[in-house]
Amino acid sequence: MVKILLEELEIDCETFGSTTFKREDMAFGVEPDDSFYIQNHAQMIGKERIDLTVDPPPDLAIEVDVTSKTQFDAYEALGVPELWRYEDGNLQINILQDGKYIESDISSTFPNLPIVEVIPQFVEQSRTLGRSPTLRAFRQWVRKQITQT
């Protein structure tokens, strides 16, 4: 769904999927379920390996069913600006401010869309309608939002 949002809003990005992000000064790394370079996409074009000593962290990381507080702390340490955590049918958006995450109802990447409410609705819909029809419906919803703004 994030890819659809980025495409329909014509926001350039580079996706790195579930890449492991770790620095030498960290005891452990993180491997999000998906990760996106949006603000920093241009400098990541063509990269096959990420070196966090010179490359920035992803602008948006997504975790599904996060169970470890350690992972949360690692995302803060890496400086990932926005972290989405989807668990038990709820989407939590965490925005990095002054080195700590604060929970937000608004995505800094998609500030004009009610992401926290809509994504869980479409995820739930996919359980009954299936993936493809749900993604088509989501794309139509995004297009409708664009024409209303």
ABEGO torsion letter per residue (X at the ends): XAAAAAAAAGBBBBBAEABBBBBAABABBBBBABBBBAAAAAAABGBABBBAAABBBBABBBBBGBABAAAAAAAAAAGBABBBBBBGGBBBBBBBBGGBBBBBABBAABAABBAAAAAAAAAAAAAAAEAAAAAAAAAAAAAAAAAAX
